[in-house]
Amino acid sequence: MTAASPLAADAPEILLAPFSPDHLTGALRLSRETGWPHRAVDWELTLSVSQGVVALQGNEVVGTALCSLFGEVAAINMIIVDARMRGRGLGRKLMQAVLEIGGTRELRLTATADGLPLYEKLGFEATGEIFQHQGIAKAAAPELPVQVGAKADAAELAAMDRAASGMDRATLIAGIADRGELLRAEGGFALLREFGRGRVLGPVVAQDAATARALIAAGATRCAGQFLRVDLADAALAAHAEALGLAYVGGGTAMKKAARAAAETDFTTYALASQALG
Ligand SMILES: CC(C)(COP(=O)(O)OP(=O)(O)OC[C@H]1O[C@@H](n2cnc3c(N)ncnc32)[C@H](O)[C@@H]1OP(=O)(O)O)[C@@H](O)C(=O)NCCC(=O)NCCS
């Protein structure tokens, strides 16, 4: 990436505006410059379940922030400030705007190292780590039966996802299932879709780690020889992912603000739909 050019002294004032589909091209420029792999369709999927704001300098998008309302939970995501304008309070302003959209809900996000100090200052607390694994997937026989390409019962998937995550995100789950492929096991499911440099497997929702391992092996087998990413919420699955060709490449810190007590549940989210959406 080339160094960002300095701002002109007479640059127009920066204003916040509601995020609309018209801002996607500018938003995509920002995420690319930040080194994130999102394609336009990845932004579109996230925006389809979100509200948010952009920072505009004239017509140029120089900052983004989204808030996805999932029932009692709001996922804050896609917080980006143009590299030329960081360190001047714009990130904090964008965050304040999306925190207002989140209102009194439990607020969640996955923080990068860049974002962590800002989120801590705004009252978010770390609750865990996310482990991003990716690479050219290798086939391996799942330890339990998995049906690949199963027909989705959207309501059933949304119920399992809600039990695992506490988030009401039936529209998102149905949207991912429509775009991608369902992998179904006796005690859970996973969704596979195009994302970034190839495909992503997530969410992976299961009653136990053995089912999650089988779903991930089936996903890797489906993508054998091709690029696959999985954002694990459980470090215990790391060695399994590595054996499937999916190397650890970094991750993020899961954070919450105004956290509610989690309900008793049979399901766990072993891998995220995305770092943005949890
Ligand atoms: C994270 C990001 C949005 C912050 O934007 P920004 O405009 O530079 O943030 P601000 O200038 O509003 O700074 C916010 C606060 O964090 C503090 N801060 C920022 N970086 C810090 C650091 N490395 N150490 C300590 N404090 C830091 C600032 O001092 C400021 O505190 P204050 O409001 O009390 O003065 C920006 O760095 C960015 O776009 N990074 C790349 C994309 C990214 O990783 N986004 C986060 C996704 S989770």
The ligand as an ORCA input file, in Angstrom:
! r2SCAN-3c Opt
* xyz 0 1
  C      -9.637      2.450     14.972
  C      -9.808      3.749     14.204
  C     -11.205      3.760     13.585
  C      -9.667      4.914     15.174
  O      -9.989      6.101     14.471
  P      -9.362      7.532     14.882
  O     -10.097      8.565     14.146
  O      -7.894      7.498     14.740
  O      -9.737      7.557     16.431
  P      -9.783      8.843     17.346
  O      -8.858      9.896     16.826
  O     -11.226      9.244     17.522
  O      -9.193      8.281     18.689
  C     -10.037      7.643     19.580
  C      -9.409      7.517     20.939
  O      -8.553      6.386     20.980
  C      -7.266      6.780     21.425
  N      -6.274      5.970     20.740
  C      -6.196      5.727     19.428
  N      -5.153      4.912     19.186
  C      -4.568      4.660     20.380
  C      -3.445      3.900     20.795
  N      -2.703      3.218     19.906
  N      -3.146      3.860     22.104
  C      -3.905      4.532     23.017
  N      -4.972      5.284     22.665
  C      -5.287      5.339     21.359
  C      -7.134      8.232     21.080
  O      -6.219      8.863     21.920
  C      -8.549      8.715     21.328
  O      -8.809      8.957     22.672
  P      -9.612     10.267     23.139
  O     -10.882     10.307     22.313
  O      -9.862     10.038     24.569
  O      -8.709     11.395     22.826
  C      -8.731      3.896     13.091
  O      -7.464      3.726     13.668
  C      -8.865      2.939     11.933
  O      -9.646      3.153     11.001
  N      -8.091      1.822     11.927
  C      -8.123      0.842     10.859
  C      -9.415      0.057     10.832
  C      -9.674     -0.632     12.150
  O      -8.878     -1.439     12.632
  N     -10.858     -0.362     12.724
  C     -11.309     -0.954     13.955
  C     -12.124     -2.125     13.615
  S     -12.648     -3.015     15.035
*
